[in-house]
Amino acid sequence: VKQERVMVSLVLAGAAKMDFEVTVSLTSKPKDTKTFNPPTASKEHVPEGLPSEVHMPFSQMSIAEPNGTHSLRIRAKNSGGWSDWSETFETIAVARQQCADQVQARMIGSIELREIEQLQCVLKDAVGIEFNDERPLKEATALLECLTSARDELCEAERLREPIRLGTALARAKEVGLPDLDPIELLLEKLSSVKHQLDTAKGIEELKEALREGYEARLPPEILQAAVDRLGTRESAHQGILAAMEAARVPVLEAAIESVQGMFLPIEQDAHRHLEALKVSELLLRASLETGLIADLQTALESAAESGLREDELIEQVQHMKAELEAERRRATLFLRESMFAREPAMLRKSIQWSAVAQVCPHEVRAGIELADFLEDLLADVEKSVGIDERQKSLQGAREGEVPASLIARAEIQVDCLREVLAAHEQGDVPRTRKALKMATVAGVKDVELSEIRLVFANWTKLNREVEVSVSLGRTQRLTEAIDVALAAGITPSQLTWAQEVLVALELRDKAEAQLRVAMGMRKCEELQGSLKHALDVNLQEKALIDEARQLLHHLRGLRLNLREAVTGGELSRVYHALQKAMLSPALPEEDIVEAAEVLQELREDEISAFNRRMKIGEDEKDFRAMDALAVRGKWARELGMDIEVSRIQDAVELSRDFQQRNRTVLEAQLH
């Protein structure tokens, strides 16, 4: 449906030359049929290849139902008459929005192609159509405005032929997607190239050629006028350069060259070369004033004369400095020769340093350096020599090289000190070695020469200290080891005599201590008493051991006396307890308790015999009191270690109860 007409496309070949009759009805109401004889496109121009159309008035169509459909039939007529009716074609209900989707699709395609004429045509066809989605219509409208504006701006920039404005318009046209921009891009490239040549033209002739091309390209007048002004400026600058080169002063020529920067004048290269020559001459003059070298001053003066530099004040300063330095060189040469005659390295180095500063003849300076190196090498050999032999050899070389005696006197003193250290070390004398090392250190003998002896001396001191500590502690083994190690380390035996005397006394003490410990282990009173007396005689210092021995002797004597008294008394309980106490640690020796053990055994046998005998009598006499006493006596005997069976004691208890019950029964019978 478009513009109040219902359009039906026909793909039948030759349809444009036929007449048609169309029937339209609602599918749900087939009897309500409308018949049309629509005009065809045969009366209008139809492009070749496109389908023909028949147009029917929309107002005469049957009113459509919601979600309903229309049924169509068609027949054609040519010179041969009418055809049969076609099959019924069912389509969605014909409505005003029938072609909204097609128009919207064309609209989206036109947006993608970004063709202004096509967008205008599509928007014209969309007039009167209600779309479900208005966004493509709004987008197409906005795009058409944007494309039209970009095209107008591009046309105006093309007319003015100003490269920057044309480039801006072209960029906006590309941004909005305006098609067919290749000719504009070629024009922009040409205009930009001509303008770039104008802007970058070097010199006068090249700028004139660029101006000619600018006129041919019809650049804007303001661009061409700026180039004409630059041409006039360059011609004036050329004359200024010539005048500055005649002045022959660096600041003037620099200012002239700076004023023509970027003009690329042909004379500019000659001006630069002349400026560089003037700068080199001035730089040489100023540098020679800073370096103060006579050769540099002479070279700078020659360069200034060659380049024609007119810095008169600077040239006079250089000439004055050159005269002063030459006078200084003569004085330094005289001092160098005097130093070489004196053969004093420090004085010679000072004169060499002055000569180098004063620019003395290199041959004389080199001779002084060689002599100073020779003397310093001899002194260095003396300084780095190690050991008596090397030191004597280096000192002999220094004397032959005519080194002043004052410079090697200290080394000779060091040799004497080193000899004394070696002699004391070889003798093994600790005090002498200590004194010799101290003197050698003060004299400046090298550490490498004394390091080994210092280590030995430190070891001697440590070992000697160990001997003293061992003596003070009074430990025989430690003192023996300390003396042996000290002797093995090379300490002279005469310095260890006192320690060896102390060692003899300690060995006697240790022997007495060992004997005392053996006697304490044996626990024999007579031997323990003798060992204790001997330990006190040799002044044994182990007070704890002495006290322990005394207590042990007192304890053993008490045990032996108590055991002897118990055996003499002959009482079983006392003998048993005395023997048990004597067997507790520290116990009496075996020979001291044999007699008591035999007596105890005899007393036990007597007690068992008496127990059995009394048991027999008690059973015979049925004496419950005697049986009670035997039960108590049996328990007491077992506590004293006697072999009395528990059953016998139980029998005594039971018999006592039985006899007591019988006796009670008899007494009760007698009472009744």
C-alpha positions as CSV (number, residue, x, y, z in Angstrom):
1,V,0.0,0.0,0.0
2,K,1.5,3.3,-1.0
3,Q,-0.1,6.7,-1.6
4,E,-3.6,5.3,-1.2
5,R,-3.0,2.6,-3.8
6,V,-2.6,-1.2,-3.5
7,M,0.2,-2.4,-5.8
8,V,0.4,-6.0,-7.0
9,S,3.7,-7.0,-8.7
10,L,3.4,-9.3,-11.8
11,V,6.3,-11.5,-12.9
12,L,4.4,-12.7,-16.0
13,A,6.3,-12.0,-19.2
14,G,4.7,-9.3,-21.3
15,A,2.3,-8.3,-18.5
16,A,2.8,-4.6,-19.3
17,K,1.0,-5.2,-22.6
18,M,-2.1,-6.9,-21.1
19,D,-5.3,-6.0,-19.3
20,F,-6.2,-7.5,-16.0
21,E,-9.2,-8.2,-13.8
22,V,-8.6,-8.8,-10.0
23,T,-11.0,-10.1,-7.4
24,V,-10.3,-9.4,-3.7
25,S,-12.2,-10.7,-0.7
26,L,-11.7,-11.4,3.0
27,T,-10.7,-15.0,3.5
28,S,-13.2,-15.3,6.3
29,K,-16.0,-13.8,4.0
30,P,-15.5,-15.3,0.5
31,K,-18.9,-14.0,-0.6
32,D,-17.9,-10.4,0.0
33,T,-15.8,-10.0,-3.1
34,K,-14.6,-6.8,-4.7
35,T,-13.7,-6.8,-8.5
36,F,-11.2,-4.4,-10.0
37,N,-10.0,-3.6,-13.5
38,P,-6.8,-1.9,-12.5
39,P,-4.6,-0.1,-14.9
40,T,-1.2,-1.7,-15.5
41,A,2.2,-0.2,-15.9
42,S,2.0,-0.7,-19.6
43,K,0.8,2.8,-19.9
44,E,3.8,4.0,-17.9
45,H,7.5,3.6,-18.4
46,V,8.7,0.4,-16.7
47,P,12.5,-0.1,-16.6
48,E,13.6,-3.3,-18.3
49,G,14.1,-6.2,-15.9
50,L,11.7,-5.0,-13.3
51,P,8.3,-6.7,-12.7
52,S,5.1,-5.0,-13.9
53,E,2.5,-3.7,-11.4
54,V,-1.3,-3.2,-11.3
55,H,-2.7,-0.5,-9.0
56,M,-6.0,-0.6,-7.2
57,P,-7.7,2.1,-5.0
58,F,-7.2,1.3,-1.3
59,S,-10.5,2.9,-0.3
60,Q,-12.5,0.3,-2.2
61,M,-10.9,-2.7,-0.4
62,S,-12.9,-4.8,2.1
63,I,-12.2,-3.7,5.6
64,A,-9.5,-6.0,7.1
65,E,-10.0,-7.9,10.3
66,P,-7.3,-8.0,13.0
67,N,-4.9,-10.8,12.1
68,G,-7.0,-11.6,9.1
69,T,-6.0,-12.3,5.5
70,H,-7.2,-11.3,2.0
71,S,-7.6,-13.7,-0.9
72,L,-6.8,-12.6,-4.5
73,R,-7.5,-14.0,-7.9
74,I,-6.4,-12.5,-11.2
75,R,-6.9,-13.1,-14.9
76,A,-5.3,-11.5,-17.9
77,K,-6.6,-10.4,-21.4
78,N,-4.7,-10.0,-24.6
79,S,-5.6,-10.0,-28.3
80,G,-6.8,-13.6,-27.9
81,G,-9.3,-12.9,-25.1
82,W,-9.4,-13.5,-21.3
83,S,-7.4,-16.2,-19.6
84,D,-8.7,-18.5,-16.9
85,W,-8.7,-17.3,-13.3
86,S,-5.5,-17.9,-11.4
87,E,-5.3,-19.9,-8.3
88,T,-6.4,-18.1,-5.1
89,F,-3.5,-16.2,-3.6
90,E,-3.8,-15.6,0.1
91,T,-1.8,-12.7,1.7
92,I,-1.9,-10.8,4.9
93,A,-4.7,-8.3,5.3
94,V,-4.2,-5.3,3.0
95,A,-3.6,-2.2,5.2
96,R,-2.0,1.2,5.1
97,Q,1.2,-0.2,6.6
98,Q,1.5,-3.0,4.0
99,C,4.8,-1.6,2.6
100,A,6.3,-0.2,5.8
101,D,8.8,-3.0,6.1
102,Q,9.9,-2.7,2.5
103,V,10.3,1.1,2.8
104,Q,12.2,0.7,6.1
105,A,14.5,-1.9,4.5
106,R,15.2,0.4,1.6
107,M,15.8,3.2,4.1
108,I,18.4,1.1,6.0
109,G,20.1,0.2,2.7
110,S,20.2,3.9,1.7
111,I,21.8,4.7,5.1
112,E,24.5,2.2,4.5
113,L,25.1,3.5,0.9
114,R,25.0,7.1,2.1
115,E,23.8,8.4,-1.3
116,I,22.1,11.8,-0.9
117,E,19.7,11.3,-3.9
118,Q,18.7,7.8,-2.8
119,L,18.0,9.0,0.7
120,Q,15.9,11.8,-0.6
121,C,13.8,9.4,-2.7
122,V,13.3,6.9,0.2
123,L,12.3,9.7,2.6
124,K,9.8,11.0,-0.1
125,D,8.3,7.5,-0.4
126,A,8.1,7.2,3.4
127,V,5.7,10.2,3.6
128,G,2.4,9.1,5.1
129,I,3.7,5.7,6.3
130,E,3.5,4.9,10.0
131,F,6.5,2.8,11.1
132,N,6.6,0.7,14.2
133,D,10.2,1.8,14.8
134,E,10.8,5.5,14.0
135,R,14.6,5.2,14.6
136,P,15.6,4.4,11.0
137,L,13.5,7.3,9.7
138,K,15.1,9.7,12.2
139,E,18.5,8.4,11.4
140,A,18.0,8.7,7.7
141,T,16.7,12.3,8.1
142,A,19.6,13.3,10.3
143,L,22.1,11.6,7.9
144,L,20.6,13.4,4.9
145,E,21.1,16.7,6.6
146,C,24.6,15.9,7.7
147,L,25.6,14.6,4.2
148,T,24.0,17.7,2.5
149,S,25.9,20.0,4.9
150,A,29.2,18.2,4.3
151,R,28.7,18.3,0.5
152,D,28.0,22.0,0.5
153,E,31.0,22.8,2.8
154,L,33.2,20.6,0.5
155,C,32.0,22.5,-2.7
156,E,32.7,25.8,-1.1
157,A,36.2,24.8,0.0
158,E,36.8,23.4,-3.6
159,R,35.9,26.8,-5.0
160,L,38.2,28.7,-2.7
161,R,41.1,26.3,-3.3
162,E,42.6,26.9,0.2
163,P,44.4,23.6,1.1
164,I,43.7,23.7,4.9
165,R,40.0,24.5,4.5
166,L,39.7,21.9,1.8
167,G,41.4,19.3,3.9
168,T,39.1,20.1,6.9
169,A,36.0,19.8,4.6
170,L,37.3,16.6,3.1
171,A,38.0,15.1,6.6
172,R,34.4,15.9,7.6
173,A,33.0,14.4,4.4
174,K,35.0,11.2,5.1
175,E,33.8,11.3,8.7
176,V,30.1,11.4,7.6
177,G,30.8,8.8,4.8
178,L,30.1,11.0,1.7
179,P,30.9,8.9,-1.4
180,D,32.9,9.8,-4.5
181,L,35.7,11.8,-2.9
182,D,38.6,10.7,-5.1
183,P,38.7,13.8,-7.3
184,I,38.6,16.1,-4.2
185,E,41.5,14.1,-2.7
186,L,43.5,14.5,-5.9
187,L,42.9,18.3,-5.9
188,L,43.8,18.5,-2.2
189,E,47.0,16.6,-2.8
190,K,48.0,18.9,-5.7
191,L,47.2,22.1,-3.8
192,S,49.0,20.9,-0.6
193,S,52.0,20.0,-2.7
194,V,52.2,23.4,-4.3
195,K,51.7,25.2,-0.9
196,H,54.4,22.9,0.7
197,Q,56.8,23.9,-2.1
198,L,56.1,27.6,-1.3
199,D,56.6,27.1,2.4
200,T,59.8,25.0,2.1
201,A,61.4,26.7,-0.9
202,K,65.1,27.2,-0.2
203,G,67.0,30.2,-1.4
204,I,65.9,32.9,-3.9
205,E,65.6,31.0,-7.2
206,E,63.7,28.0,-5.7
207,L,61.2,30.4,-4.1
208,K,60.7,32.2,-7.5
209,E,59.9,28.8,-9.2
210,A,57.5,27.9,-6.4
211,L,55.7,31.2,-6.8
212,R,55.3,30.5,-10.5
213,E,53.7,27.1,-9.8
214,G,51.5,28.7,-7.1
215,Y,50.1,31.1,-9.6
216,E,49.4,28.3,-12.1
217,A,47.6,26.3,-9.4
218,R,45.4,29.4,-8.6
219,L,46.3,29.4,-4.9
220,P,44.5,32.0,-2.7
221,P,46.0,35.5,-3.0
222,E,47.0,35.8,0.7
223,I,49.2,32.7,0.3
224,L,50.9,34.0,-2.8
225,Q,51.5,37.4,-1.2
226,A,53.2,35.9,1.8
227,A,55.7,34.1,-0.5
228,V,56.3,37.4,-2.4
229,D,57.2,39.1,0.9
230,R,59.6,36.3,1.8
231,L,61.4,36.7,-1.5
232,G,62.0,40.4,-0.8
233,T,63.3,39.7,2.7
234,R,65.8,37.1,1.3
235,E,67.2,39.5,-1.3
236,S,67.8,42.1,1.5
237,A,69.4,39.5,3.8
238,H,71.9,38.6,1.0
239,Q,73.4,42.1,1.1
240,G,73.6,42.0,4.9
241,I,75.6,38.8,4.9
242,L,78.2,40.4,2.5
243,A,78.6,43.4,4.9
244,A,79.0,41.1,7.9
245,M,81.7,39.0,6.3
246,E,83.7,42.2,5.6
247,A,83.5,43.1,9.4
248,A,85.4,39.8,10.3
249,R,83.9,39.6,13.8
250,V,82.1,36.6,15.1
251,P,79.1,38.3,16.8
252,V,78.3,40.5,13.8
253,L,78.5,37.6,11.3
254,E,76.5,35.3,13.7
255,A,73.7,37.9,13.9
256,A,73.6,38.3,10.1
257,I,73.5,34.5,9.6
258,E,70.9,34.1,12.3
259,S,68.7,36.7,10.5
260,V,68.7,34.6,7.3
261,Q,67.9,31.3,9.1
262,G,65.5,29.2,7.0
263,M,66.1,31.3,3.8
264,F,68.7,29.0,2.4
265,L,70.6,31.7,0.6
266,P,73.4,30.5,-1.7
267,I,75.9,32.9,0.1
268,E,74.9,31.4,3.4
269,Q,77.3,28.5,3.0
270,D,80.3,30.8,2.4
271,A,79.2,32.9,5.4
272,H,79.1,29.8,7.5
273,R,82.6,28.7,6.4
274,H,83.9,32.2,7.1
275,L,82.1,32.2,10.5
276,E,83.6,28.8,11.4
277,A,87.1,30.1,10.5
278,L,86.6,33.1,12.7
279,K,85.1,31.0,15.5
280,V,88.0,28.6,15.3
281,S,90.5,31.4,15.5
282,E,88.7,33.0,18.4
283,L,88.2,29.7,20.1
284,L,91.9,28.9,19.7
285,L,92.8,32.2,21.2
286,R,90.5,31.8,24.2
287,A,91.4,28.1,24.6
288,S,95.1,29.0,24.6
289,L,94.5,31.5,27.4
290,E,92.8,28.7,29.4
291,T,95.3,26.0,28.7
292,G,98.3,28.3,28.9
293,L,100.3,26.2,26.5
294,I,103.0,28.0,24.5
295,A,102.4,25.9,21.5
296,D,98.6,26.6,21.6
297,L,99.3,30.3,22.0
298,Q,101.5,30.3,18.9
299,T,99.0,28.2,16.9
300,A,96.2,30.5,17.9
301,L,98.1,33.6,16.8
302,E,98.9,32.1,13.5
303,S,95.2,31.1,13.0
304,A,94.0,34.6,13.8
305,A,96.4,36.1,11.2
306,E,95.3,33.6,8.6
307,S,91.5,34.1,9.1
308,G,91.8,37.9,9.5
309,L,90.1,38.0,12.9
310,R,89.9,41.6,14.2
311,E,89.6,40.9,17.9
312,D,92.6,43.1,18.8
313,E,92.3,43.1,22.6
314,L,92.1,39.3,22.7
315,I,95.1,38.9,20.4
316,E,97.2,41.3,22.7
317,Q,96.3,39.1,25.8
318,V,97.5,36.0,24.0
319,Q,100.8,37.7,23.0
320,H,101.4,38.9,26.6
321,M,100.7,35.5,28.1
322,K,103.1,33.8,25.6
323,A,106.0,36.1,26.7
324,E,105.4,35.4,30.5
325,L,105.2,31.6,30.0
326,E,108.4,31.5,28.0
327,A,110.2,33.3,31.0
328,E,108.7,30.7,33.4
329,R,109.9,27.8,31.2
330,R,113.5,29.1,31.5
331,R,113.4,29.2,35.3
332,A,111.9,25.7,35.5
333,T,114.6,24.3,33.3
334,L,117.3,25.5,35.6
335,F,115.6,24.0,38.7
336,L,115.2,20.6,36.9
337,R,118.9,20.4,36.2
338,E,119.8,21.2,39.8
339,S,117.4,18.5,41.1
340,M,119.0,15.9,38.8
341,F,122.4,16.7,40.2
342,A,121.1,16.3,43.8
343,R,119.5,12.9,43.0
344,E,116.8,13.5,45.6
345,P,113.6,11.8,44.3
346,A,111.1,14.1,46.1
347,M,112.9,17.2,44.9
348,L,113.3,15.7,41.4
349,R,109.5,15.0,41.2
350,K,108.7,18.5,42.3
351,S,111.0,19.9,39.6
352,I,109.5,17.6,37.1
353,Q,106.0,18.7,38.0
354,W,107.1,22.3,37.7
355,S,108.8,21.6,34.4
356,A,105.6,19.9,33.1
357,V,103.6,23.0,34.1
358,A,106.1,25.4,32.7
359,Q,106.4,23.5,29.4
360,V,110.1,22.7,29.6
361,C,111.7,20.8,26.7
362,P,110.2,17.3,26.7
363,H,113.7,15.7,26.3
364,E,115.0,17.2,29.5
365,V,111.7,16.4,31.3
366,R,112.0,12.8,30.1
367,A,115.6,12.5,31.3
368,G,114.5,13.8,34.8
369,I,111.6,11.3,34.8
370,E,113.9,8.4,33.9
371,L,116.3,9.4,36.7
372,A,113.4,9.8,39.2
373,D,112.0,6.4,38.1
374,F,115.5,4.8,38.5
375,L,116.0,6.2,42.0
376,E,112.4,5.4,43.1
377,D,112.8,1.8,41.8
378,L,115.9,1.4,44.0
379,L,114.1,2.8,47.0
380,A,111.0,0.7,46.1
381,D,113.2,-2.4,46.1
382,V,114.5,-1.4,49.5
383,E,111.0,-0.8,50.7
384,K,109.5,-4.0,49.4
385,S,112.4,-6.3,50.2
386,V,111.6,-9.0,52.8
387,G,114.1,-10.9,54.8
388,I,117.7,-10.3,55.7
389,D,119.1,-11.4,52.4
390,E,116.7,-9.4,50.2
391,R,117.1,-6.3,52.4
392,Q,120.9,-6.5,52.2
393,K,120.8,-7.0,48.5
394,S,118.5,-4.0,47.9
395,L,120.5,-1.8,50.2
396,Q,123.7,-2.7,48.3
397,G,121.9,-1.8,45.0
398,A,120.8,1.6,46.5
399,R,124.3,2.4,47.5
400,E,125.7,1.5,44.1
401,G,122.9,3.7,42.5
402,E,124.2,6.7,44.5
403,V,121.0,7.0,46.5
404,P,121.5,9.5,49.4
405,A,122.4,7.8,52.6
406,S,119.7,9.6,54.5
407,L,117.1,7.8,52.4
408,I,118.2,4.3,53.3
409,A,119.2,4.9,57.0
410,R,115.8,3.7,58.3
411,A,116.0,0.5,56.2
412,E,119.4,-0.3,57.8
413,I,117.9,0.1,61.3
414,Q,115.1,-2.2,60.3
415,V,117.6,-4.9,59.2
416,D,119.3,-4.7,62.7
417,C,116.0,-5.0,64.5
418,L,115.0,-8.0,62.3
419,R,118.2,-9.8,63.1
420,E,117.6,-9.3,66.8
421,V,114.0,-10.7,66.4
422,L,115.2,-13.8,64.6
423,A,118.0,-14.4,67.2
424,A,115.5,-14.2,70.1
425,H,113.1,-16.4,68.3
426,E,115.7,-19.0,67.6
427,Q,116.8,-19.1,71.2
428,G,113.1,-19.5,72.4
429,D,113.5,-16.7,74.9
430,V,110.0,-15.2,75.4
431,P,110.9,-11.9,77.2
432,R,113.7,-11.2,74.7
433,T,111.4,-12.0,71.8
434,R,108.8,-9.6,73.2
435,K,111.3,-6.8,73.5
436,A,112.7,-7.4,70.0
437,L,109.3,-7.5,68.4
438,K,108.4,-4.2,70.1
439,M,111.6,-2.5,68.8
440,A,111.1,-4.0,65.3
441,T,107.5,-2.7,65.2
442,V,108.6,0.8,66.2
443,A,111.4,0.7,63.6
444,G,108.8,-0.1,60.9
445,V,109.8,-3.7,60.0
446,K,107.2,-5.1,57.7
447,D,104.3,-7.2,59.1
448,V,105.0,-9.9,56.6
449,E,108.5,-10.3,58.1
450,L,107.2,-10.4,61.7
451,S,103.9,-12.1,61.1
452,E,105.2,-15.7,61.5
453,I,107.3,-14.7,64.6
454,R,104.3,-12.8,66.0
455,L,102.2,-15.9,65.6
456,V,104.8,-18.0,67.3
457,F,105.2,-15.4,70.1
458,A,101.5,-15.2,70.5
459,N,101.4,-19.0,70.8
460,W,104.3,-18.8,73.3
461,T,102.5,-16.2,75.4
462,K,99.3,-18.3,75.3
463,L,101.2,-21.5,76.3
464,N,103.2,-19.7,79.0
465,R,99.9,-18.3,80.3
466,E,98.4,-21.8,80.3
467,V,101.4,-23.1,82.3
468,E,100.7,-20.3,84.9
469,V,97.0,-21.1,85.0
470,S,97.6,-24.8,85.4
471,V,100.0,-24.1,88.3
472,S,97.5,-21.9,90.0
473,L,94.7,-24.5,89.5
474,G,97.0,-27.2,90.7
475,R,95.9,-29.8,88.1
476,T,98.6,-32.3,87.3
477,Q,97.4,-33.5,84.0
478,R,96.7,-30.0,82.6
479,L,100.1,-28.8,83.9
480,T,101.9,-31.8,82.3
481,E,100.2,-31.1,79.0
482,A,100.9,-27.4,79.2
483,I,104.7,-28.0,79.9
484,D,104.9,-30.6,77.1
485,V,103.2,-28.3,74.6
486,A,105.4,-25.3,75.6
487,L,108.6,-27.3,75.2
488,A,107.3,-28.7,71.8
489,A,106.6,-25.1,70.7
490,G,110.2,-24.1,71.2
491,I,110.2,-22.3,74.6
492,T,113.5,-22.7,76.2
493,P,113.4,-25.3,79.1
494,S,115.2,-22.9,81.5
495,Q,112.0,-20.8,81.6
496,L,109.9,-23.8,82.6
497,T,112.0,-25.1,85.5
498,W,109.8,-23.6,88.2
499,A,106.7,-25.2,86.6
500,Q,108.4,-28.6,86.5
501,E,109.1,-28.4,90.2
502,V,105.5,-27.6,90.9
503,L,104.5,-30.6,88.7
504,V,106.6,-33.0,90.8
505,A,104.8,-31.8,93.9
506,L,101.4,-32.2,92.2
507,E,102.2,-35.7,91.1
508,L,102.9,-36.7,94.7
509,R,99.7,-35.1,95.7
510,D,97.7,-37.0,93.0
511,K,99.3,-40.3,94.0
512,A,98.2,-39.7,97.6
513,E,94.7,-38.8,96.4
514,A,94.5,-42.0,94.3
515,Q,95.6,-44.1,97.3
516,L,93.0,-42.4,99.4
517,R,90.3,-43.1,96.9
518,V,91.3,-46.8,96.7
519,A,91.3,-47.1,100.5
520,M,87.8,-45.5,100.6
521,G,86.6,-48.0,98.0
522,M,88.0,-50.9,100.1
523,R,86.5,-49.6,103.3
524,K,89.2,-51.1,105.5
525,C,89.6,-48.9,108.5
526,E,93.4,-49.4,109.0
527,E,94.2,-48.8,105.4
528,L,91.8,-45.8,105.1
529,Q,93.4,-44.3,108.2
530,G,96.9,-44.7,106.8
531,S,96.0,-43.2,103.4
532,L,94.2,-40.3,105.0
533,K,97.3,-39.5,107.1
534,H,99.5,-39.7,104.0
535,A,97.2,-37.3,102.1
536,L,97.4,-34.8,104.9
537,D,101.1,-35.1,104.9
538,V,101.5,-34.2,101.2
539,N,99.0,-31.3,101.7
540,L,96.2,-32.7,99.5
541,Q,93.9,-29.7,98.6
542,E,90.8,-31.7,98.0
543,K,89.0,-30.7,101.1
544,A,85.7,-32.4,100.1
545,L,87.6,-35.7,99.6
546,I,89.4,-35.3,102.9
547,D,86.1,-34.6,104.7
548,E,84.4,-37.6,103.0
549,A,87.3,-39.9,104.0
550,R,87.1,-38.8,107.6
551,Q,83.4,-39.3,107.7
552,L,83.7,-42.7,106.1
553,L,86.4,-43.7,108.6
554,H,84.3,-42.5,111.5
555,H,81.2,-44.4,110.1
556,L,83.1,-47.7,109.6
557,R,84.6,-47.5,113.1
558,G,81.1,-47.0,114.6
559,L,79.7,-49.9,112.6
560,R,82.5,-52.3,113.6
561,L,82.2,-51.3,117.3
562,N,78.4,-51.7,117.3
563,L,78.7,-55.1,115.6
564,R,81.3,-56.2,118.1
565,E,79.1,-55.2,121.1
566,A,76.1,-57.0,119.6
567,V,78.0,-60.2,119.1
568,T,79.4,-60.0,122.6
569,G,75.9,-59.5,124.1
570,G,74.6,-62.5,122.2
571,E,71.1,-61.1,121.7
572,L,69.4,-62.2,118.5
573,S,67.6,-59.0,117.8
574,R,70.6,-56.8,118.4
575,V,72.9,-58.9,116.4
576,Y,70.5,-59.0,113.5
577,H,70.0,-55.2,113.4
578,A,73.7,-54.5,113.9
579,L,74.5,-56.8,111.0
580,Q,71.9,-55.3,108.8
581,K,73.2,-51.8,109.5
582,A,76.8,-52.9,108.8
583,M,75.7,-54.3,105.4
584,L,74.1,-51.0,104.3
585,S,76.2,-48.8,101.9
586,P,78.9,-47.8,102.8
587,A,79.1,-51.3,104.4
588,L,81.9,-52.9,106.3
589,P,84.1,-55.3,104.3
590,E,83.3,-58.9,104.3
591,E,86.0,-60.0,106.7
592,D,84.6,-57.6,109.4
593,I,81.1,-59.1,109.3
594,V,81.8,-62.9,108.9
595,E,82.0,-63.6,112.7
596,A,78.7,-61.7,113.3
597,A,77.0,-63.6,110.5
598,E,78.0,-66.9,112.1
599,V,76.8,-65.8,115.5
600,L,73.5,-64.7,114.0
601,Q,73.0,-68.1,112.4
602,E,73.6,-70.0,115.6
603,L,71.2,-67.7,117.5
604,R,68.5,-68.3,114.8
605,E,68.9,-72.1,115.0
606,D,68.6,-71.9,118.8
607,E,65.5,-69.8,118.5
608,I,63.9,-72.2,116.0
609,S,64.6,-75.2,118.3
610,A,63.1,-73.4,121.3
611,F,60.0,-72.5,119.2
612,N,59.4,-76.1,118.1
613,R,60.0,-77.4,121.7
614,R,57.6,-74.9,123.2
615,M,55.1,-75.6,120.5
616,K,55.2,-79.3,121.4
617,I,54.7,-78.5,125.1
618,G,51.9,-76.1,124.5
619,E,50.0,-78.7,122.4
620,D,50.5,-81.4,125.0
621,E,49.4,-79.2,127.9
622,K,46.7,-77.4,125.8
623,D,47.9,-74.1,127.2
624,F,46.3,-71.3,125.1
625,R,48.4,-68.7,126.8
626,A,51.5,-70.4,125.7
627,M,50.2,-70.8,122.2
628,D,49.4,-67.1,122.0
629,A,52.9,-66.3,123.1
630,L,54.3,-68.7,120.5
631,A,52.3,-67.0,117.7
632,V,53.7,-63.6,118.8
633,R,57.2,-65.1,119.1
634,G,56.9,-66.7,115.6
635,K,56.0,-63.4,114.0
636,W,58.9,-61.7,115.7
637,A,61.3,-64.5,114.6
638,R,60.2,-64.1,110.9
639,E,60.8,-60.4,111.1
640,L,64.4,-61.3,112.2
641,G,64.8,-63.4,109.0
642,M,64.3,-66.8,110.6
643,D,62.8,-69.6,108.5
644,I,59.6,-70.3,110.4
645,E,56.6,-71.4,108.3
646,V,53.6,-69.2,108.4
647,S,51.4,-72.3,108.7
648,R,53.0,-73.1,112.0
649,I,52.2,-69.7,113.3
650,Q,48.6,-70.1,112.1
651,D,48.4,-73.5,113.8
652,A,49.5,-71.9,117.0
653,V,46.8,-69.2,116.7
654,E,44.1,-71.7,115.9
655,L,45.2,-74.1,118.7
656,S,45.1,-71.1,121.1
657,R,41.6,-70.3,120.1
658,D,40.6,-74.0,120.4
659,F,42.2,-74.4,123.8
660,Q,40.7,-71.1,125.0
661,Q,37.2,-72.2,123.9
662,R,37.5,-75.5,125.6
663,N,38.7,-73.9,128.8
664,R,35.8,-71.4,128.6
665,T,33.4,-74.3,128.2
666,V,34.8,-76.2,131.2
667,L,34.6,-73.1,133.4
668,E,31.1,-72.4,132.4
669,A,30.1,-76.0,133.2
670,Q,31.8,-75.7,136.6
671,L,29.9,-72.5,137.3
672,H,26.6,-74.1,136.5
